[in-house]
């Protein structure tokens, strides 16, 4: 039977790729985030996964407002990225085979578990997948199963649904008959304002929300997430803060257990979340 061995939650914010590679970097938050990325990479390696389940989102690169699934499983034989304009902006390349039998099983078993997953046989990874995978598994040596989550186009599924889908993903994996060690790489963010009314760039406008969110996720406080991660509260924290909902699905995959590691790193760009559940070492 398949089993979950490690859950990792991490950022996909593009500026960190360049900042981590800058030998002259001095910002304490950036340096701590770089160190934390290496710690997450080591945790994943120690778990010895056979396949990575990757939860992330798209940035209107190929999934658009007119056909927006809530949750979609990618079952193409192979995926690669990023898009040309992202590559030109310094986003690293990533390419991997897809564990197609597992991807198909997730879609098929989803019906019995109350989740009607959309699916795609054509998918290009954007930076929401390329960046975190580059951080924690740069070797590109493991098959993956990308799962797209809608955190952009209203109506966005509520936190309760993200958590429930994560729980059912756990059940599906545990019922999968092949012996597989499954690691999870989930990416999202905390408070985030992109552009804003005056086109003011990228910022993290609500540090109080960031600290609260990391605390709730780290403790596996489902009721707290449902209470705090409302559309109104997330929009007040920043116009793209809904990316935090991906981590609610990660808590579902952990079945509401508290994380072994939960950290909010403040940098001069954004607040950076890090989460880890060492499931096999509990």
Secondary structure, DSSP 8 states (H G I E B T S, - for coil): --EEEEEEEE---THHHHHHT-TT---HHHHHHHHHHHHHHHHHHHHT-SEEEEEE---SSSS-GGG--SEEEE--SEEEE--HHHHHTT---EEEEB-HHHHHHHHHHHHHTT---EEES---B-HHHHHHHHHH-TT--SEEEEEEE--SSSS---HHHHHHHHHHHHHHHHH--S--EEEEEEE--SS-EESTTTT--EE---HHHHHHHHHHHHHT-HHHHHHH--HHHHHHH-TTGGGGHHHHHHHHHTTT---SEEEEEE-SS-EEEEEEE-GGG-
